[in-house]
Amino acid sequence: MIKEGQIYEYESGERFILTNISSKRLCAIYQSGVVINLERFSPQIRVYGKLIAEYPTRQEAVNSKEFRNE
């Protein structure tokens, strides 16, 4: 199940955090600073990439060593 504060990594090494999840919206924050906003989000959406960490809040995920690649 996808949740806010999860950090995913693509095969390319690029990482992103899921945030602002509701029944109709999903946002992702990438390490590059790009923010993707999906307005017509379906709860059944599949997130591609490997789940590498999970934090209780977006703020903790953004400041984590996993997201910063430390």
PDB file of N, CA, C and O in Angstrom:
ATOM      1  N   MET A   1       0.838  -1.185   0.000  1.00  0.00           N
ATOM      2  CA  MET A   1       0.000   0.000   0.000  1.00  0.00           C
ATOM      3  C   MET A   1       0.881   1.246   0.000  1.00  0.00           C
ATOM      4  O   MET A   1       1.829   1.347   0.778  1.00  0.00           O
ATOM      5  N   ILE A   2       0.563   2.174  -0.864  1.00  0.00           N
ATOM      6  CA  ILE A   2       1.357   3.401  -0.906  1.00  0.00           C
ATOM      7  C   ILE A   2       0.908   4.353   0.191  1.00  0.00           C
ATOM      8  O   ILE A   2      -0.276   4.441   0.519  1.00  0.00           O
ATOM      9  N   LYS A   3       1.895   5.072   0.757  1.00  0.00           N
ATOM     10  CA  LYS A   3       1.619   6.006   1.841  1.00  0.00           C
ATOM     11  C   LYS A   3       2.561   7.202   1.736  1.00  0.00           C
ATOM     12  O   LYS A   3       3.655   7.109   1.181  1.00  0.00           O
ATOM     13  N   GLU A   4       2.110   8.312   2.280  1.00  0.00           N
ATOM     14  CA  GLU A   4       2.959   9.488   2.347  1.00  0.00           C
ATOM     15  C   GLU A   4       4.199   9.167   3.169  1.00  0.00           C
ATOM     16  O   GLU A   4       4.122   8.478   4.186  1.00  0.00           O
ATOM     17  N   GLY A   5       5.352   9.677   2.712  1.00  0.00           N
ATOM     18  CA  GLY A   5       6.605   9.467   3.433  1.00  0.00           C
ATOM     19  C   GLY A   5       7.421   8.294   2.930  1.00  0.00           C
ATOM     20  O   GLY A   5       8.514   8.035   3.434  1.00  0.00           O
ATOM     21  N   GLN A   6       6.898   7.578   1.933  1.00  0.00           N
ATOM     22  CA  GLN A   6       7.666   6.469   1.361  1.00  0.00           C
ATOM     23  C   GLN A   6       8.669   7.004   0.347  1.00  0.00           C
ATOM     24  O   GLN A   6       8.372   7.921  -0.419  1.00  0.00           O
ATOM     25  N   ILE A   7       9.865   6.411   0.357  1.00  0.00           N
ATOM     26  CA  ILE A   7      10.918   6.777  -0.587  1.00  0.00           C
ATOM     27  C   ILE A   7      11.123   5.613  -1.545  1.00  0.00           C
ATOM     28  O   ILE A   7      11.326   4.473  -1.126  1.00  0.00           O
ATOM     29  N   TYR A   8      11.068   5.916  -2.836  1.00  0.00           N
ATOM     30  CA  TYR A   8      11.252   4.910  -3.883  1.00  0.00           C
ATOM     31  C   TYR A   8      12.479   5.250  -4.708  1.00  0.00           C
ATOM     32  O   TYR A   8      12.904   6.403  -4.776  1.00  0.00           O
ATOM     33  N   GLU A   9      13.041   4.223  -5.335  1.00  0.00           N
ATOM     34  CA  GLU A   9      14.198   4.412  -6.209  1.00  0.00           C
ATOM     35  C   GLU A   9      13.970   3.664  -7.519  1.00  0.00           C
ATOM     36  O   GLU A   9      13.617   2.485  -7.525  1.00  0.00           O
ATOM     37  N   TYR A  10      14.180   4.375  -8.629  1.00  0.00           N
ATOM     38  CA  TYR A  10      14.128   3.744  -9.947  1.00  0.00           C
ATOM     39  C   TYR A  10      15.422   2.982 -10.194  1.00  0.00           C
ATOM     40  O   TYR A  10      16.403   3.177  -9.476  1.00  0.00           O
ATOM     41  N   GLU A  11      15.433   2.121 -11.197  1.00  0.00           N
ATOM     42  CA  GLU A  11      16.652   1.391 -11.563  1.00  0.00           C
ATOM     43  C   GLU A  11      17.795   2.340 -11.900  1.00  0.00           C
ATOM     44  O   GLU A  11      18.964   1.996 -11.720  1.00  0.00           O
ATOM     45  N   SER A  12      17.462   3.534 -12.389  1.00  0.00           N
ATOM     46  CA  SER A  12      18.475   4.532 -12.752  1.00  0.00           C
ATOM     47  C   SER A  12      19.152   5.140 -11.528  1.00  0.00           C
ATOM     48  O   SER A  12      20.184   5.800 -11.655  1.00  0.00           O
ATOM     49  N   GLY A  13      18.576   4.921 -10.334  1.00  0.00           N
ATOM     50  CA  GLY A  13      19.134   5.500  -9.116  1.00  0.00           C
ATOM     51  C   GLY A  13      18.399   6.735  -8.648  1.00  0.00           C
ATOM     52  O   GLY A  13      18.621   7.202  -7.530  1.00  0.00           O
ATOM     53  N   GLU A  14      17.522   7.277  -9.492  1.00  0.00           N
ATOM     54  CA  GLU A  14      16.747   8.462  -9.117  1.00  0.00           C
ATOM     55  C   GLU A  14      15.740   8.096  -8.035  1.00  0.00           C
ATOM     56  O   GLU A  14      15.076   7.063  -8.120  1.00  0.00           O
ATOM     57  N   ARG A  15      15.630   8.949  -7.015  1.00  0.00           N
ATOM     58  CA  ARG A  15      14.745   8.684  -5.879  1.00  0.00           C
ATOM     59  C   ARG A  15      13.647   9.740  -5.787  1.00  0.00           C
ATOM     60  O   ARG A  15      13.821  10.887  -6.197  1.00  0.00           O
ATOM     61  N   PHE A  16      12.513   9.314  -5.236  1.00  0.00           N
ATOM     62  CA  PHE A  16      11.399  10.234  -5.037  1.00  0.00           C
ATOM     63  C   PHE A  16      10.603   9.847  -3.809  1.00  0.00           C
ATOM     64  O   PHE A  16      10.643   8.702  -3.357  1.00  0.00           O
ATOM     65  N   ILE A  17       9.874  10.823  -3.275  1.00  0.00           N
ATOM     66  CA  ILE A  17       9.047  10.643  -2.083  1.00  0.00           C
ATOM     67  C   ILE A  17       7.595  10.858  -2.462  1.00  0.00           C
ATOM     68  O   ILE A  17       7.277  11.767  -3.230  1.00  0.00           O
ATOM     69  N   LEU A  18       6.715  10.029  -1.930  1.00  0.00           N
ATOM     70  CA  LEU A  18       5.282  10.221  -2.126  1.00  0.00           C
ATOM     71  C   LEU A  18       4.761  11.156  -1.048  1.00  0.00           C
ATOM     72  O   LEU A  18       5.146  11.053   0.116  1.00  0.00           O
ATOM     73  N   THR A  19       3.879  12.073  -1.444  1.00  0.00           N
ATOM     74  CA  THR A  19       3.321  13.044  -0.509  1.00  0.00           C
ATOM     75  C   THR A  19       1.940  13.486  -0.965  1.00  0.00           C
ATOM     76  O   THR A  19       1.549  13.230  -2.104  1.00  0.00           O
ATOM     77  N   ASN A  20       1.215  14.134  -0.099  1.00  0.00           N
ATOM     78  CA  ASN A  20      -0.125  14.672  -0.389  1.00  0.00           C
ATOM     79  C   ASN A  20      -1.039  13.630  -1.024  1.00  0.00           C
ATOM     80  O   ASN A  20      -1.647  13.887  -2.063  1.00  0.00           O
ATOM     81  N   ILE A  21      -1.136  12.483  -0.419  1.00  0.00           N
ATOM     82  CA  ILE A  21      -1.978  11.421  -0.953  1.00  0.00           C
ATOM     83  C   ILE A  21      -3.392  11.568  -0.391  1.00  0.00           C
ATOM     84  O   ILE A  21      -3.595  11.656   0.820  1.00  0.00           O
ATOM     85  N   SER A  22      -4.347  11.592  -1.294  1.00  0.00           N
ATOM     86  CA  SER A  22      -5.755  11.580  -0.904  1.00  0.00           C
ATOM     87  C   SER A  22      -6.483  10.696  -1.899  1.00  0.00           C
ATOM     88  O   SER A  22      -5.852  10.045  -2.732  1.00  0.00           O
ATOM     89  N   SER A  23      -7.794  10.667  -1.820  1.00  0.00           N
ATOM     90  CA  SER A  23      -8.551   9.809  -2.734  1.00  0.00           C
ATOM     91  C   SER A  23      -8.502  10.300  -4.177  1.00  0.00           C
ATOM     92  O   SER A  23      -8.833   9.547  -5.093  1.00  0.00           O
ATOM     93  N   LYS A  24      -8.093  11.554  -4.396  1.00  0.00           N
ATOM     94  CA  LYS A  24      -8.072  12.089  -5.758  1.00  0.00           C
ATOM     95  C   LYS A  24      -6.758  12.745  -6.147  1.00  0.00           C
ATOM     96  O   LYS A  24      -6.671  13.353  -7.213  1.00  0.00           O
ATOM     97  N   ARG A  25      -5.736  12.638  -5.311  1.00  0.00           N
ATOM     98  CA  ARG A  25      -4.504  13.363  -5.589  1.00  0.00           C
ATOM     99  C   ARG A  25      -3.287  12.625  -5.040  1.00  0.00           C
ATOM    100  O   ARG A  25      -3.347  11.966  -4.001  1.00  0.00           O
ATOM    101  N   LEU A  26      -2.191  12.756  -5.765  1.00  0.00           N
ATOM    102  CA  LEU A  26      -0.912  12.189  -5.336  1.00  0.00           C
ATOM    103  C   LEU A  26       0.185  13.111  -5.836  1.00  0.00           C
ATOM    104  O   LEU A  26       0.145  13.564  -6.980  1.00  0.00           O
ATOM    105  N   CYS A  27       1.156  13.391  -4.993  1.00  0.00           N
ATOM    106  CA  CYS A  27       2.315  14.182  -5.396  1.00  0.00           C
ATOM    107  C   CYS A  27       3.581  13.372  -5.122  1.00  0.00           C
ATOM    108  O   CYS A  27       3.624  12.551  -4.206  1.00  0.00           O
ATOM    109  N   ALA A  28       4.598  13.617  -5.925  1.00  0.00           N
ATOM    110  CA  ALA A  28       5.903  12.996  -5.730  1.00  0.00           C
ATOM    111  C   ALA A  28       6.958  14.085  -5.800  1.00  0.00           C
ATOM    112  O   ALA A  28       6.914  14.946  -6.679  1.00  0.00           O
ATOM    113  N   ILE A  29       7.900  14.048  -4.881  1.00  0.00           N
ATOM    114  CA  ILE A  29       9.016  14.992  -4.846  1.00  0.00           C
ATOM    115  C   ILE A  29      10.271  14.222  -5.230  1.00  0.00           C
ATOM    116  O   ILE A  29      10.612  13.218  -4.604  1.00  0.00           O
ATOM    117  N   TYR A  30      10.952  14.698  -6.261  1.00  0.00           N
ATOM    118  CA  TYR A  30      12.184  14.050  -6.726  1.00  0.00           C
ATOM    119  C   TYR A  30      13.402  14.745  -6.131  1.00  0.00           C
ATOM    120  O   TYR A  30      13.322  15.899  -5.712  1.00  0.00           O
ATOM    121  N   GLN A  31      14.522  14.043  -6.096  1.00  0.00           N
ATOM    122  CA  GLN A  31      15.762  14.607  -5.558  1.00  0.00           C
ATOM    123  C   GLN A  31      16.177  15.868  -6.297  1.00  0.00           C
ATOM    124  O   GLN A  31      16.804  16.750  -5.709  1.00  0.00           O
ATOM    125  N   SER A  32      15.841  15.968  -7.558  1.00  0.00           N
ATOM    126  CA  SER A  32      16.209  17.137  -8.358  1.00  0.00           C
ATOM    127  C   SER A  32      15.395  18.364  -7.982  1.00  0.00           C
ATOM    128  O   SER A  32      15.709  19.473  -8.413  1.00  0.00           O
ATOM    129  N   GLY A  33      14.347  18.175  -7.180  1.00  0.00           N
ATOM    130  CA  GLY A  33      13.486  19.287  -6.797  1.00  0.00           C
ATOM    131  C   GLY A  33      12.186  19.341  -7.592  1.00  0.00           C
ATOM    132  O   GLY A  33      11.297  20.132  -7.277  1.00  0.00           O
ATOM    133  N   VAL A  34      12.075  18.514  -8.606  1.00  0.00           N
ATOM    134  CA  VAL A  34      10.854  18.457  -9.416  1.00  0.00           C
ATOM    135  C   VAL A  34       9.734  17.853  -8.578  1.00  0.00           C
ATOM    136  O   VAL A  34       9.940  16.880  -7.853  1.00  0.00           O
ATOM    137  N   VAL A  35       8.536  18.447  -8.688  1.00  0.00           N
ATOM    138  CA  VAL A  35       7.354  17.933  -8.008  1.00  0.00           C
ATOM    139  C   VAL A  35       6.332  17.550  -9.064  1.00  0.00           C
ATOM    140  O   VAL A  35       5.987  18.357  -9.928  1.00  0.00           O
ATOM    141  N   ILE A  36       5.853  16.322  -8.992  1.00  0.00           N
ATOM    142  CA  ILE A  36       4.837  15.816  -9.905  1.00  0.00           C
ATOM    143  C   ILE A  36       3.519  15.754  -9.137  1.00  0.00           C
ATOM    144  O   ILE A  36       3.465  15.234  -8.023  1.00  0.00           O
ATOM    145  N   ASN A  37       2.463  16.287  -9.739  1.00  0.00           N
ATOM    146  CA  ASN A  37       1.153  16.314  -9.109  1.00  0.00           C
ATOM    147  C   ASN A  37       0.161  15.573  -9.999  1.00  0.00           C
ATOM    148  O   ASN A  37      -0.119  16.013 -11.114  1.00  0.00           O
ATOM    149  N   LEU A  38      -0.369  14.461  -9.520  1.00  0.00           N
ATOM    150  CA  LEU A  38      -1.366  13.698 -10.261  1.00  0.00           C
ATOM    151  C   LEU A  38      -2.739  14.032  -9.698  1.00  0.00           C
ATOM    152  O   LEU A  38      -3.067  13.630  -8.582  1.00  0.00           O
ATOM    153  N   GLU A  39      -3.539  14.761 -10.456  1.00  0.00           N
ATOM    154  CA  GLU A  39      -4.850  15.207  -9.988  1.00  0.00           C
ATOM    155  C   GLU A  39      -5.904  14.116 -10.020  1.00  0.00           C
ATOM    156  O   GLU A  39      -6.799  14.101  -9.175  1.00  0.00           O
ATOM    157  N   ARG A  40      -5.818  13.219 -10.960  1.00  0.00           N
ATOM    158  CA  ARG A  40      -6.825  12.158 -11.064  1.00  0.00           C
ATOM    159  C   ARG A  40      -6.233  10.843 -10.587  1.00  0.00           C
ATOM    160  O   ARG A  40      -6.183   9.860 -11.327  1.00  0.00           O
ATOM    161  N   PHE A  41      -5.804  10.844  -9.387  1.00  0.00           N
ATOM    162  CA  PHE A  41      -5.152   9.700  -8.771  1.00  0.00           C
ATOM    163  C   PHE A  41      -6.164   8.612  -8.408  1.00  0.00           C
ATOM    164  O   PHE A  41      -7.240   8.901  -7.886  1.00  0.00           O
ATOM    165  N   SER A  42      -5.814   7.397  -8.683  1.00  0.00           N
ATOM    166  CA  SER A  42      -6.626   6.250  -8.291  1.00  0.00           C
ATOM    167  C   SER A  42      -5.888   5.492  -7.202  1.00  0.00           C
ATOM    168  O   SER A  42      -4.685   5.265  -7.330  1.00  0.00           O
ATOM    169  N   PRO A  43      -6.564   5.092  -6.138  1.00  0.00           N
ATOM    170  CA  PRO A  43      -5.888   4.346  -5.062  1.00  0.00           C
ATOM    171  C   PRO A  43      -5.250   3.045  -5.538  1.00  0.00           C
ATOM    172  O   PRO A  43      -4.389   2.497  -4.850  1.00  0.00           O
ATOM    173  N   GLN A  44      -5.650   2.547  -6.690  1.00  0.00           N
ATOM    174  CA  GLN A  44      -5.097   1.304  -7.209  1.00  0.00           C
ATOM    175  C   GLN A  44      -3.830   1.535  -8.045  1.00  0.00           C
ATOM    176  O   GLN A  44      -3.299   0.587  -8.623  1.00  0.00           O
ATOM    177  N   ILE A  45      -3.345   2.762  -8.116  1.00  0.00           N
ATOM    178  CA  ILE A  45      -2.174   3.070  -8.937  1.00  0.00           C
ATOM    179  C   ILE A  45      -0.972   2.267  -8.448  1.00  0.00           C
ATOM    180  O   ILE A  45      -0.809   2.025  -7.252  1.00  0.00           O
ATOM    181  N   ARG A  46      -0.155   1.869  -9.380  1.00  0.00           N
ATOM    182  CA  ARG A  46       1.068   1.150  -9.027  1.00  0.00           C
ATOM    183  C   ARG A  46       2.253   2.106  -9.150  1.00  0.00           C
ATOM    184  O   ARG A  46       2.395   2.801 -10.156  1.00  0.00           O
ATOM    185  N   VAL A  47       3.083   2.137  -8.145  1.00  0.00           N
ATOM    186  CA  VAL A  47       4.271   2.982  -8.157  1.00  0.00           C
ATOM    187  C   VAL A  47       5.431   2.120  -8.624  1.00  0.00           C
ATOM    188  O   VAL A  47       5.728   1.088  -8.022  1.00  0.00           O
ATOM    189  N   TYR A  48       6.087   2.547  -9.700  1.00  0.00           N
ATOM    190  CA  TYR A  48       7.236   1.808 -10.206  1.00  0.00           C
ATOM    191  C   TYR A  48       8.476   2.264  -9.478  1.00  0.00           C
ATOM    192  O   TYR A  48       8.646   3.451  -9.199  1.00  0.00           O
ATOM    193  N   GLY A  49       9.322   1.340  -9.180  1.00  0.00           N
ATOM    194  CA  GLY A  49      10.525   1.612  -8.422  1.00  0.00           C
ATOM    195  C   GLY A  49      10.529   0.739  -7.183  1.00  0.00           C
ATOM    196  O   GLY A  49       9.532   0.101  -6.846  1.00  0.00           O
ATOM    197  N   LYS A  50      11.649   0.725  -6.524  1.00  0.00           N
ATOM    198  CA  LYS A  50      11.827  -0.107  -5.328  1.00  0.00           C
ATOM    199  C   LYS A  50      11.630   0.760  -4.087  1.00  0.00           C
ATOM    200  O   LYS A  50      12.230   1.827  -3.966  1.00  0.00           O
ATOM    201  N   LEU A  51      10.799   0.301  -3.183  1.00  0.00           N
ATOM    202  CA  LEU A  51      10.616   0.986  -1.908  1.00  0.00           C
ATOM    203  C   LEU A  51      11.886   0.801  -1.087  1.00  0.00           C
ATOM    204  O   LEU A  51      12.263  -0.327  -0.768  1.00  0.00           O
ATOM    205  N   ILE A  52      12.553   1.916  -0.741  1.00  0.00           N
ATOM    206  CA  ILE A  52      13.810   1.791   0.002  1.00  0.00           C
ATOM    207  C   ILE A  52      13.710   2.268   1.446  1.00  0.00           C
ATOM    208  O   ILE A  52      14.540   1.898   2.276  1.00  0.00           O
ATOM    209  N   ALA A  53      12.702   3.084   1.755  1.00  0.00           N
ATOM    210  CA  ALA A  53      12.529   3.551   3.133  1.00  0.00           C
ATOM    211  C   ALA A  53      11.121   4.113   3.295  1.00  0.00           C
ATOM    212  O   ALA A  53      10.452   4.475   2.327  1.00  0.00           O
ATOM    213  N   GLU A  54      10.703   4.170   4.550  1.00  0.00           N
ATOM    214  CA  GLU A  54       9.379   4.699   4.857  1.00  0.00           C
ATOM    215  C   GLU A  54       9.467   5.518   6.135  1.00  0.00           C
ATOM    216  O   GLU A  54      10.033   5.065   7.129  1.00  0.00           O
ATOM    217  N   TYR A  55       8.912   6.711   6.110  1.00  0.00           N
ATOM    218  CA  TYR A  55       8.915   7.604   7.259  1.00  0.00           C
ATOM    219  C   TYR A  55       7.487   8.044   7.562  1.00  0.00           C
ATOM    220  O   TYR A  55       6.644   8.049   6.665  1.00  0.00           O
ATOM    221  N   PRO A  56       7.201   8.413   8.809  1.00  0.00           N
ATOM    222  CA  PRO A  56       5.838   8.799   9.171  1.00  0.00           C
ATOM    223  C   PRO A  56       5.347  10.074   8.482  1.00  0.00           C
ATOM    224  O   PRO A  56       4.144  10.256   8.296  1.00  0.00           O
ATOM    225  N   THR A  57       6.275  10.955   8.105  1.00  0.00           N
ATOM    226  CA  THR A  57       5.880  12.220   7.468  1.00  0.00           C
ATOM    227  C   THR A  57       6.781  12.527   6.279  1.00  0.00           C
ATOM    228  O   THR A  57       7.890  12.004   6.167  1.00  0.00           O
ATOM    229  N   ARG A  58       6.290  13.373   5.407  1.00  0.00           N
ATOM    230  CA  ARG A  58       7.069  13.838   4.251  1.00  0.00           C
ATOM    231  C   ARG A  58       8.322  14.569   4.711  1.00  0.00           C
ATOM    232  O   ARG A  58       9.393  14.398   4.130  1.00  0.00           O
ATOM    233  N   GLN A  59       8.191  15.386   5.756  1.00  0.00           N
ATOM    234  CA  GLN A  59       9.332  16.165   6.245  1.00  0.00           C
ATOM    235  C   GLN A  59      10.481  15.260   6.685  1.00  0.00           C
ATOM    236  O   GLN A  59      11.642  15.532   6.380  1.00  0.00           O
ATOM    237  N   GLU A  60      10.158  14.194   7.394  1.00  0.00           N
ATOM    238  CA  GLU A  60      11.197  13.261   7.827  1.00  0.00           C
ATOM    239  C   GLU A  60      11.832  12.552   6.630  1.00  0.00           C
ATOM    240  O   GLU A  60      13.040  12.316   6.610  1.00  0.00           O
ATOM    241  N   ALA A  61      11.017  12.217   5.643  1.00  0.00           N
ATOM    242  CA  ALA A  61      11.537  11.550   4.444  1.00  0.00           C
ATOM    243  C   ALA A  61      12.483  12.465   3.672  1.00  0.00           C
ATOM    244  O   ALA A  61      13.542  12.023   3.226  1.00  0.00           O
ATOM    245  N   VAL A  62      12.113  13.731   3.509  1.00  0.00           N
ATOM    246  CA  VAL A  62      12.953  14.689   2.770  1.00  0.00           C
ATOM    247  C   VAL A  62      14.299  14.873   3.455  1.00  0.00           C
ATOM    248  O   VAL A  62      15.319  15.036   2.784  1.00  0.00           O
ATOM    249  N   ASN A  63      14.312  14.848   4.761  1.00  0.00           N
ATOM    250  CA  ASN A  63      15.554  15.054   5.517  1.00  0.00           C
ATOM    251  C   ASN A  63      16.325  13.767   5.796  1.00  0.00           C
ATOM    252  O   ASN A  63      17.347  13.797   6.480  1.00  0.00           O
ATOM    253  N   SER A  64      15.854  12.654   5.282  1.00  0.00           N
ATOM    254  CA  SER A  64      16.476  11.365   5.581  1.00  0.00           C
ATOM    255  C   SER A  64      17.765  11.142   4.807  1.00  0.00           C
ATOM    256  O   SER A  64      17.990  11.747   3.758  1.00  0.00           O
ATOM    257  N   LYS A  65      18.608  10.262   5.341  1.00  0.00           N
ATOM    258  CA  LYS A  65      19.860   9.910   4.663  1.00  0.00           C
ATOM    259  C   LYS A  65      19.577   9.171   3.364  1.00  0.00           C
ATOM    260  O   LYS A  65      20.349   9.291   2.412  1.00  0.00           O
ATOM    261  N   GLU A  66      18.483   8.407   3.301  1.00  0.00           N
ATOM    262  CA  GLU A  66      18.147   7.669   2.073  1.00  0.00           C
ATOM    263  C   GLU A  66      17.812   8.625   0.930  1.00  0.00           C
ATOM    264  O   GLU A  66      18.233   8.406  -0.206  1.00  0.00           O
ATOM    265  N   PHE A  67      17.062   9.675   1.225  1.00  0.00           N
ATOM    266  CA  PHE A  67      16.685  10.608   0.175  1.00  0.00           C
ATOM    267  C   PHE A  67      17.862  11.478  -0.234  1.00  0.00           C
ATOM    268  O   PHE A  67      17.965  11.875  -1.394  1.00  0.00           O
ATOM    269  N   ARG A  68      18.734  11.774   0.691  1.00  0.00           N
ATOM    270  CA  ARG A  68      19.907  12.607   0.403  1.00  0.00           C
ATOM    271  C   ARG A  68      21.063  11.795  -0.168  1.00  0.00           C
ATOM    272  O   ARG A  68      22.099  12.361  -0.518  1.00  0.00           O
ATOM    273  N   ASN A  69      20.898  10.461  -0.269  1.00  0.00           N
ATOM    274  CA  ASN A  69      21.936   9.564  -0.788  1.00  0.00           C
ATOM    275  C   ASN A  69      23.197   9.580   0.075  1.00  0.00           C
ATOM    276  O   ASN A  69      24.310   9.540  -0.450  1.00  0.00           O
ATOM    277  N   GLU A  70      23.033   9.636   1.345  1.00  0.00           N
ATOM    278  CA  GLU A  70      24.204   9.680   2.255  1.00  0.00           C
ATOM    279  C   GLU A  70      24.551   8.304   2.755  1.00  0.00           C
ATOM    280  O   GLU A  70      25.500   8.148   3.524  1.00  0.00           O
TER     281      GLU A  70
END
